[in-house]
Amino acid sequence: MREIVIIHENEEWLVPLRAEFAKRGVTAREMFLDTGIVPFTEEPEDAVYYNRMSASSHTRGHRFAPELTRAVLTWLEGYQRTVVNNTGVLALEVCKISQYAALQRAGLQVPKTHAVVGMQHVLAAAEQFNQWPLILKPNRGGKGLGVQRFNSLAELQTYVERTDHEEPLDGIWLLQEYIQPKEPFITRAEFIGRKFLYTVQVNTEDGFELCPADNCSIEDKFCPTGAEPNPSVSAGTSSAPEAQKFAITERFNNHNIISQLEGFLSENAIDVAGIEFIENAEGELFVYDVNTNTNYNQSAEQRAGVERTGMGALADYLIRVASN
């Protein structure tokens, strides 16, 4: 079996995956990418490289980790090394507009979205958008940070006139329609090896933490397509019990959207992903986020008694790829 190398920038997210490898008697090597050197003209080791780089790396002080990862993956692919979640996948991870274009090509419905470069153009763009409420969020953000809902042009103008808002990393703001959910939750479908694993229902009544991992604590109260946040609830906290926040559901197991999403993954060579969608009052499903650096809520898995956990299935998949 070839060596498995995990490319990442967050030690905490690897803890449960290390445990699953240990159960199988396997030790994966880790390549922590923040700053460093890429020996581009030297031949890399023949191993299986799993790209686990995240669009939210800058929130942990690793501003150029995705750029360094792109250089590393380009180097590896130039020598025909096996890469799980390749450079094209990384490009989707850090660009929501690219995600939406790929989703539409696969026949999936995304929220109405306009892109704006320059905060001075946001108000004019919103007038043209002419749909309220609307969501303003960064094209490249991560963890739902910077996502805000506005109910009127006056509310948005007050925000635009402030001087303390942080520009998106790539300078691109997205205006997006607010989807009124049929029920106060979104659904996240997990895929490993481009095949469906399970779906998680995430309660949005007290705001929505986009990261499902047990060790995530995300200071975000605004879901891009979820229920209106409750201002009385502190950011990053929830008054609902954790058991009510994340729950594995079989509701969409035989739904057409699962096969559509599997087709989307195959068309774009995405090996591992968590994909989030929402259902409106009319029963329409809108896909709004593709997370190619996906995490799993172990508590929800335990409550549901799933046969294949996310990290266990991921370890099995990587071992299978490395054994071929």
C-alpha angles and dihedrals in degrees: 000000000000120000118268115225120193115206111204148129102214120074094189094060091057098056097090092041091053088052092053092049090049091054087057095046093248130127117200121205116235127219109198108201120197105113128351149103130298112207090209099176095045121088114252124223116277098249140124110267118201113200109215097163117144134214087224094061091111090063087065094049095264098118099165100033094111091049091050090047091052090055091048093048091047088053093049095046090048087065093044094248118164110261122184106210098011134205092287089054091050089053089056092047092061099039123057093186089059089049092053093048091052092045092051091049087056091054097255124138119240129184118271104271138181125189123221130187112199125033088234088070098048097090094049090046091051091051089053091045088053098182123120136234095032136177124233114198141150119266088222111032121114134213091030092286116158094019113138137173123219124192098196144013089254091057091049092047091055089054095045091052092057118097100209102073115116118234118235114260092249094036093244121128120193124213108202136179117252111240112213103219122228088224128012097265144078127216127232118196117203122211130186123183086006088294128114117259106172144307128248123208111215120200112226101184095110096034126285133271105205095203112077096192117119093235096049119110107178121186096218131120099173122084110193091227105011137101120302109278120249108238091203091067117084117240113269094018135093133202090208118090113258089243088064095045100060121029130161111233134191093202095108098034093109097028120124091238090071094060089043091054091047088053090050090052093049093047090053099037092241108160101180126024148140112218123197126209139164135212120224127210091272092055095253116145121221121192111211110163138035114196110193090176095060131181133194134224105232094190091058090048091052093048091050093044092225116192094219118038119207097247092040092052090046092052090048091050094050092047090050092051091047091050094056 
